[in-house]
Amino acid sequence: MSAVSIQSARPSRRIGTWTLQGIIAVAFLAAGVAKLAGVPFMVDLFAQIGLGQWFRVVTGVVEVVGAVALLIPGLASLGALWLGGTMIGAVATHVLVLHTSPVPAIVLGVLNALVVYLRRDELVALLHRVKG
């Protein structure tokens, strides 16, 4: 069975995929901006992690860049993969360092994995272009 291009998929699948990407992008954009703006909750959270506030800034940049990539045709699959990897780190941090519930990070990770799956043909095409 071959992968179906999101551009040639049924309109309902296309609309659903873009809607999902938009929702995820808003969530990561809000979280990333909060980190970059130095919202007190985020400053305290990253103080508990213990790597310094530079890590909060880097994480905020990663989330904003990933959110923007989710909204750019041709980069959405890469953005979802990027953010999904970030959520693996977030789950580990919640469980091993903060000892708090990892459920929000798991949910966001699963949603990003779904976008990667729905846009798998785009990711393969991107990899082929990079390979040359």
N, C-alpha and C positions, 0 to 999 in steps of 0.2 A: 504494500500500500504506500503510495507516495504522499508526501506532505502537500496540503492544499495551501496555495498562497492566500494570505489574508486579503489581498486586493481582489482576488477572483472568488473569494468565498461569498456565501450568501450575505445579503445586506444586514440581516439580523446578527450574524456572527461578527461582521465588521463593526457594527455599531456597539455591540456588547463588549468587544475587545477594547475599543477606544474609550468606552464609558468606564470600564474597569481600570484602564491605564490612567484616566483622568482622576478617578477617585484615589488611586494609589499615589499619583503625583501630588495631589493636594495634601495628603497626609504627610508625605515626606518633605514637601516644601514647607509646611507649617512647622514640622519638627526641626528641620534644618535651619530655618530662619530663627526659631526660638533659641537654638544653640548658638548661632552666630550673634544674636542680639544680646546674649548673656542673661537670659531670663533667669531669675534667682533659682527656680527649681532645677534648671539644667546645670547651673554652676554648682549647686549642692550635690546633684547626682554625680557629676563628673569628679567632684572632690572625693566622694565615696569610692569611686572606681580607683582613684589613687595614681593615675598616670599624668596628672597635671591638666591645666585648662587648655593647653595646646591641643590635647586630644579631643576636647569638646569642639574646638574650632575646625579641626580636620574632619571630624564626624559630620559637622554641619555642612561643610563644603561638599563632602561625599554625598550627603542626602540631597542637597540642592541640585548638584550636577546630575545625579540619577533621576530626580524628578523632572528636570528639563529634558533629559534624554528620552524619558518615557513619552514625551509629547512631540518628539521629532520623528516623522516617518523615516524609516531606515535605521534609526538608532534605538527604537523602543525596546527591541529584544535585548540589546546590549545594556540599556539602562535597567531593565528588569533583572538581568543576570547580576549586574553590579550591585543593585540594592538587595537582591536575594542573598548574595555573599555577605553583605553588611549585616543582614538579619541573623545569619549564622553566628557571627561574632556577638551580636546583641543578645541572642539566646544564651550563649555561653557565659557572657558577662552577668546576665540576670541570675543564672543558676549558680555559677561558681564564685562570683565576687559579691554581688549585691544581695543574694539570697532572697530575691523577690520573684514574683510571677513572670515567667517568660511568655505568657499567652499572647499579649499584643504583638510581640516580635515574631512569634510563631505564625500568627494569622497573617501578618504582613509578608513574611517569608513565603508562605504557601500561595498568597495572591500573586507575588512576583513570579513564583515558579509556574503558576497558571499562565501568566503573560508570556513567559519564555516558551512554554509548550504551545500556546496559540500562535506564537510568532516564530516557531522553530525554523520555518523555511527562510525567514528573513535573516536569522542568525547564521544559518548555513551559507546563504548567499554572501553575507558579510565576511565570513571566514574565507570563502573562496576568493573574494576580491582582495583580501589581505595577502593570501598566499600567492596570488598572481596568476 
